[in-house]
Amino acid sequence: MTEQTSYTEDNIRSLDWKEHIRMRPGMYIGKLGDGSSPDDGIYILIKEVLDNSIDEYVMGAGKTIEVSVKEETVTIRDYGRGIPLGKVVDVVSKMNTGGKYDSRAFKKSVGLNGVGTKAVNALSSYFKVQSYRDGQTVFAEFEQGNITLEEKPQNTTSRKGTKVTFVPDKSIFTKFKFRNEYIVKMIKNYVYLNTGLTIIFNGEKYFSEKGLKDLLEENIADEFMLFPIIHLKDEDIEVALTYSKAQYSEEYHSFVNGQHTTQGGTHQNAFREAIVKTVREFFGKNYDASDIRKSIVSAISVKVMEPVFESQTKTKLGSTEMGGGLPTVRTFITDFVKTNLDNYLHKNPDTAEKIQKKILQAEKERKDLSGIRKLARERAKKASLHNKKLRDCRIHLNDLKKDNRLESTLFITEGDSASGSITKSRNVNTQAVFSLRGKPLNSYNMSKKIVYENEEFNLLQAALDIEDGLENLRYNNIVIATDADVDGMHIRLLLITFFLQFFPELIKEGHLYILDTPLFRVRDKKQTFYCYSEEERKNAINSLKGKPEITRFKGLGEISPDEFVHFIGDDIRLDPVMLDKETSIDKLLEFYMGKNTPDRQKFIINNLKVELDIVEEL
């Protein structure tokens, strides 16, 4: 008989605000991470502070925000109204305290729950808030949410506003590193949504005049636009859209009150429906919704009174009402798009003609692929039943993907030994493994048809559930795990080519990574070091007394499961695959996967030289 656990008054415990945040940080900032992913907690900390400064700008106070990130220290200075001096401590350390409960002060604010800066405070080893207002300044310092210093008001000549400095707590964010690329993307989104605002990040200015039109121009090169961007806006809504010549899937950038809703929500769903309805009525044809939306690249921003999000990290809107006497979110967006997009198409018949040709082309491709797609789905389903390629994780097997997708990872690896090591050492709750058989096909310049005809690509697409876009993406992190040799590099390149060719938005939205595994193991009888570079190897050798044993891992299969668990657990090192504004996907693929040019030969020789030198030395 099972022994019963006692349950008395002693088992009931009340946590104060900072204890609860530190015990359950995921409730407030999503996943922790190490900074390799744009939705890692360290970036949410920056966002929470920035949101307050943005809200000041929205309310007409302060046109400039200064952001500095130096190693582990973040400083954000705005020139808004400044926190009322007598409430500086309360605003960052008392739950349910803030100016945003008063709708007169913040009508359409991002942060409504009075939690953001408290979470930053509680999760920082050092936190300082300083307010400049009415010719005086007050500041307070904290450690892990505990106040350590509170200064009385002093006279100042500094401009009014608020300054926050913090250092994420390493006991919670272990081995983290800020990546400026992610911070810059966040900052650019802020200025796109707040034309007239200047944000200075580490000395560089970011500013936007055309709002969401600038955002789309940042994400799609002119040569890949089917037609110039359609840009429509009103007081509480702004949309921009075009079609891409280079990608198959839909791409949406959606925002609510300046918050980037990466998981969409009611506004994005309404926008997708509104486009379909407007286009059908304009052409008087009942086109299939997927044909209308195929290859669309778009953005929408709405302002909602007291928005309701599905989590504290505000990545998905749950509100159905606009507030302020306006109709529902769906009706409001549908009416706006119907009126303004319809008018635009009537005034720009060339654009309308291009859209119709694009729809008819998509319709033809869909019908041509219909038989192949049906067979491909059946093959994928059969393969899934027999578990030949995919070792799934429990959150998907238990159909909990909606609640746990941020924590899920799929490793794509090649060979029985490598996939075996990862499978045995993975976290079965959140980590899945997809096993390739040999090198994937070079998909450069091939049509979508190849995705269904090629077994590897078809099963990989089915495992990710991205056939119809990223809305149902099953894994937040897709990690390519290949050997650190020439063959492994080639497989890595072929997989990146596949994603760039058919699912570039997967890379644009920060889901694709390369697993960084150690090249060497250096050990003696007492200590073991895993080294990821030649420099680390030399440092490890110098730190050990006597002659150490040095092993070079030539393949992932050579690393035992007992060792591998360290490299895909808490200490995992991931290198994100990124695209910047200057990167033309077409030109990128042509350089790496096109004809064997002298420029590419030179590039490969130069970049492999270091690796070959290390091998020869050993």
N, C-alpha and C positions, 0 to 999 in steps of 0.2 A: 504494500500500500504506500502511495506517495506521501511523503511528509509535508504537511501544510506549513506555508510560510506565515508567520505572525503578521497581523495587520492591525496596528493600534494607533493611538494619537501620535506616538513617536515616529510613525512612518510618514506623517503629513508634514511637509516642509514648504515654507514660503520663500521664494527667491526674490531678492531685490532686482531692480531693472537691469543692472549691469551683469549680475550673475546669470540671469536668464539669457541675455544676449550672448554671453560667452559660452554658456553651456549648449545653446541651440543656435549657433551663428547662421546655419543654413536657412532658418526661418526669416532672417532679416536681409541677408546678402546673397542667397543662393549658394552655389558650390564654392568651396574655398579655392582650390587650385593653386598653381605656382606662378601664374602670370602668363602661361603659354597660350591661354584661351581668352578671347575678348570678354567672355561672361564670367571670368574668375572674380572672386570676391574683392581682390585689391582694386579692381577697376570700378566695382560697385561703390566702394568707399569714396573714390574720387567723384563719382557721379552724384552721390548723395549730397556732398558738400556743394558741388557745382550747381545742382538743382536749385538750391536756395539762392545762389547768386543770380541764376537765370530768372528766377521768379521776381527778384528785385528789378531786373531790366524790364521784364514784362509789365511791371507796375509803373514803369516810367522813371526808374531811379538807377543811374549808373550805366554808361554805354561801353565800359571797358572792364574786362576781368583778366587778371593776371594769374597764370598757373605755372608753377615751377615744380619739377620732379627731378631731384638730384639723388641718385642711388635709391635709398629707401625713404627719403623724406619728401613729403608733398606739402606745398604751400599754395593756398588759393586766396587771392585778395580781390574783393569787389569794391565798387565805389557807389554802392546803393545807400540806403537810408541808415544803415548800421543798426545792430540789435539795440533795443532800449537798454540803457546802461545798467539799470537795476535788475534786468532779467537775463544777463549774459550767462550766468552759471545755470540758471533754471532751464534755459532753452536747449542746452547741450547735456543736461544730466537729469531732467525730470520728464518721465514719460507723459505723453498726452499734454505737452506744453509747447505752445508755439503760436505765431501770429496767423497761421493759415486756417484756424478754426473760425476766424472772423472773416466772413465772405466779403466784407467791405474792403478789407486790406488786400486779400488775394482771391480774386474772382475765379480765375481758371488756373489754379496752381497744380504743379506736379505732385508735390509732397503734401498730403493732407492728414497724415496720421501722427505727426509729431515724433517720428521714430528715427529718421535718417541720420542726423548728426549724433544722436545718442548712440546709435549702433557704431558709428565711426569712433566715437569717444571710447566706448567699452572695448572695442577690438583693436585699440592702439596702445602701444607701449608708452607713447608720448603723444599728448594732444594739447594744443593751445588754441584758445579762441580769444580774439581781441576785437573790440568794437570801437569805432571812431564816430563820435556824434556830438553835435552842439559844442564843438571846441574842446571836448574832453575825450579821454580814452580809458577803457577798462579792459583788463585781460585776466584770464584764469588758466592754470595749467593742470593737467590730469595725467595719471598713469593707470591704464586699464580701467578707466572710468572713475577712479578715485581722485578727488581733488587734492592737489599738493600745494597749490599756491593761488591766492586770490588777491589781486591788487585793488586798492581803492582808486576812485576816479582821479585822473591827473589831467592837467591842461595839455593841449596838443595843438599843433598847427597843421597836422596831417588832414588830408581830405577825408570826409565821412565815408563810412563803409565798414566792411567786416573782413577780418583776416583769420584764416584757419590754417594751422600747421599740424600735421600728424605723421606718425611713423607706425605702420601696421605691426601688430604684435607678432613676433616670430614664434612664440609658443603656440599660436593659432595658424599663422600663415608660414609654414616651414619652407625654407629655401626658396622664397619667392623672388621674382625679378620683374620689374616694370618693363614693358615693351612699349617704346614710344609710338610705334605704328598704331597700336590700339588706342592709345590716348589721343593721338592726332585724329583718328577716325571719329572718336567720340566728340572731340572739339569741333570738327568740321560739321557734324550733324547739328550741333548747337547753333552754329552761325548760319547754317542753311535755314534753320527754323526761326531764326531771329534776325532778319535783315536789319542792318544798322548796328548790330552788336560786333564789337571787336574782342577777340580773345587772344591774349599773348601767351604762347606756350614756350617756355625756355628761350624767350627772346624773339620768337618768330610770330608774326601777326597772321591771324586768320579772320577773314571778313567775307560776307556774301552780299551781293546786290540783288540777285535774281532768285534767291530762295531755293525751292525744290528743283528748279530748272538747273541751277548750279550743281545740285546733288546728282542729278542724272548725268550731266555732262562729265562729272567726276567718275561715274561708274560705267560709262559706255563711250567709246571713241566715236568721233564723227563718222568715220568710214563704215561703221557697223550699224548706224542708225538708218532705219527704213525711210524715215522722214524727220524733219526738224521737230524738236520736242514741243508737244502741246502743253501749255502752261496756263492753268485756270485757277483763280483764287477769289475769295470773298472774305468777309470779316472773320468767320470761324472755320473756314475750310480752304485748303490749297491742295491742288493735285497737279501732277506732271506725268506725262506718259509718251512713249514711243514704242517701236518694235525693233528687235535686234535681228540683224541678218545672220548672226553668228551663233546663236544659241537656240535650243529647243524649248526649254522650260519657261515658266512664268517667273518673273522677279518683282517682288514688292518691297518697298521701304515704307513702313507705316509708323506714324507718330501720333501721340495724344498729349496735348499740352506740353509739347517739347520733349516728351519721353519716347525713346526709340522702342516701340513694341515689336521686338524681334520675333515673337511668336504670334503676332497678328491680333485677332480678336474680332469683336462685333463690327468695328469700323472697316477693317480690311475685308471681311466677308461681304459687307454691304457694298464696298467699292467694286469688288470683283463682279458681284451680281449686277450692279448698275451699269458697268461697261457692257456686259453682255446684252442687257435689256435695251440700252440706247442704240447699240450697233444693229441689233435685230430690227428695231423699229425704223431706224434710218434707212436701211437697205430693203426693208419689207420682206426679209427672208428669215426663216427660223433656223439660222445656222447653229451648229452644235457649239455649246459653250466652250469646249476644249479647243476648237478650231479658232474661235474668236480670241481666246486668251493666249494661245500658243505664241511664244517668243516675245510676249509683252514685257517691257521694262518700265516700271512706274513707281510713283511715290504719292502718298497721301498724308496730310496732316490735318487733324481736327482739334478744336478746342471745346472741351466739355466741362460743364459745371459739376464739380465734385465727382470726378471719375472714379469708377470702381474697377480695380485691377484684380486679377486672379491670384496675385502673390505680392509680397512686400517689394520684390525686385521690379515690379511693374512692367513685365515683358509681354503681358497679354491683357487686352481690355475686355472687361466683362459687362460694362455698362450698356444698357439698351436705350437709355434716355439721354438727350443732350442737356436738358435742364434749361432754366431761364426762360420758360415759356415756349421753347422750340419743340418741334416734333421729335419722334424717336430718332436714334442714330441712323437706322436703316432708311427711314423716310427722308430725313434731312440730306443724307448723302445721295440717295437715288434722285431726288428732285434737283439737286445741284448739278450732278453729272448729266442727267437727262436734258436739262435746259442748256447748259453751257457747252457740253461736248457736241450736242446736236447742232447748236448754232455754229460752232467752229467747223464742223464737217460741211455744213452748207456753204460757209464762206471760203472753204479751202477744198475744192473738189479734187485737186491733185492728191492731197493726203487721203481723202476718202477713197479714191480709186486704188491707191497703194494698199490701204487696209483691206479692201475687198479682195484684191489679188492675193494678198497674204493669207486671207481666210480660205480662199478656194484652193490654194496650194496646200495648206495644212489639211484641208478636207480630203484632198486626193491622196496625200501621204498617209493619212489615218486609214483610209479605206484600203490602200495598197498593203498596209501593214496589219490590217485587222486579223487576217488568217494566221499570220506569223505570230502576232501577239498572243492569240488564243493558245496556240501550241506552246509558245514560250512560257506562258503562265502555268500551263499544265505540267510542263517539264520542271519548272521551278517548284511547284507544289509537291510533285512526286519526289524530287530531290530533297526537299525539306522534310518530308515524312521519313525518309530513310537516313536523314542527318548526314549526308555524304560530305557536304562542304562547310556547313555552318554549325559551330558549337555555340548555341545561343546562351544568353544569360537569363537568370531567373526572373528578372523584372519584366522581360518580354514573354517568357513562357507562362508567367502568371498574369499576363495582360495588364501590367501596371505602367505601361510605357508613358502615358500622359503625365503621371505624377513624378516619374523618375528619369525622364529622358536626359536631363542635364547631367546626370551621373553616369550615363551609359557610354561604353566605348566598344568599338569593333576594331580588332587587330586583323589586318590583311597580311598574310604571310605565305611563304612558298616552301614546299617540301614537308615531308612527314616528320622529320626530326625537329625542325624549327616549330612547326605548328603543335607538335607533341609537347615540347618544352613549355610553350606559352599556355597551352590548354591545361597542363597539370599545375602550373604556378599561378594562374589568373585568379581574380576574385569572381567566383561563379555567379554572384548576385548582379554585378554590374558590367562585367567584361565578357565579350563574345569573341570568337575566333573564326575567321573565314580563311580556308586553306586553298591556295592556288595550286594548280597542277602545271608545273613548268612555267615558262615565260608567257605572259599575256600577249595577245595580238597587238600589233602596232595599228591603232585605230585612226591615225592621222588622215584627214581628208575623206574619211568614210562616212556613209550616211547612217542614220539612226537604225536602219534595218539590221546592221551588223550587231547591235546590242542584243537583239532578240535571237539572231541566228548563231551567235557565238555563245557556247554553254557557259564559259567563265563569266562573261559580261552579263548575260541574262540572269544568272544566279546571284551575282553580286548586286545587280540592280534590285532584284527581288528581296534580297536580304536587307538592303537599305530602305526599301519601299519608297523609291524616288521616281518611279516611272512617270507620275503625273505632277512632279514638283516636290519641293521640300516640306510641304505642309505635314506629311506623315513620316518624315525622316525618323527612323527608329533609333539611331545612335547620334548623340551630340558630338562625339569625338570619333573620327575615322582615322585610324593610325596605320600607316604603311610600315610594316616591320620586316625588313629584308637584311640580308648579310651585307657587311661593310666591305664588299669586294666588287670587282667589275660587273659580275653577273647580277649581284644584288642592286647595284646602282642602275643597271639597265632595266630591271624589273620595276624599280621605283619610278623611273622615267616613263615607262610604258603605262603604268597606272595613273600617273599624273596627267599624261596625255589623254587617257580615257576620260578622266573627270573634266579636264579643260575642254575637250571636244564636245561632250554631251551634257555635262552638269557643272558649268563654270560657277554657277551661283553657290555651289557647295563650298568652293574655295573662297569666293568673295565674302561669304558670310562666316568664314573662319572655322570650318568644321574639319579640315584635312590637315593631318600632321605626319611627321616622320619620327619614328621611334629612335631615340638616341641610345645605343647600347655600348658598353665598354669595349674598347679594343684590346685592353690588357688586364691581366690580373697579376699583381705583384704582392708576394707574401713571404713571410718567414714563419717560424713556429708560433709566434705570438700575434702577429698582425696580418691583415689582408687589406689590400687597396685595389679598388676597381678604377681603372684609368680610362678616360674618354679621349685622351689626346696624348701626343708624344711628350708635351710639357708635363702633364700630370704623371706620366710614367717615370720621367726623370726625377721629379720631386719625390715620388714614392720610393724610388731606389735610394735616393739620398737620405731619406728619413729612417731607413732600416739599417740596422747594424749587421755587418757580415754580408755574405753573398745571398741575395734573395732568389726565390724561384719566380721566373717570369713566364707567363703564358700569354700567347696572343690568340684571341678568339677569332678564328677565320670565318666562322659561321655561327648563326644563332643556335643551331642544333648542338654545338659543342658546349653550350652553357647549360648546366644541369638545372632542372626545375627548382631545386633548393636555392640555387644562386639567382635564377631568373626572377624569382618572386621579389627580389630587391629592386629590379629594374623596371617592373611594371606595377609596383605598389606605390607607397607614399613618396618614394624617391624617384618616381618616373621622370624622365627627361624627354620632353616633346619639342620638336622644332616645327612651328606652324608653317604651312605653305601659304604664301601671301602673294597678292597681286597689287601693284600700285597703279596710280593714274597713268604713268608713262608706259605701262605694260600693255601692248597689243597682243591679245591671245593668238590671233592669226599669225602675227610675225614671230611670236614666241615658239609656236608649234613648228613653223616653217624652219626656224633656226635649228631646233633640237631634233626634229623628226623628219625634216625634208631631205633634200639631196645632200650628199656628203660633201660640204663645201670646205675650202681651206680654212675659213674663219672658225668653223666648228671643230675641225681637226686641231687647230691651235689651241682653242679653248679647252678641249678635252685633255690634251697633253699637259697644259699648264696646271689644270686643276687636279690631275691624277698624280702629278710629280711628287707631291708631299707624301701621299699614301704609299707610293712605290718605294720612296726612299726609306720609309719606316720598315717596310717588309724586308728590303735588302739588308738593312742594318741588323735585323734579327737573324 
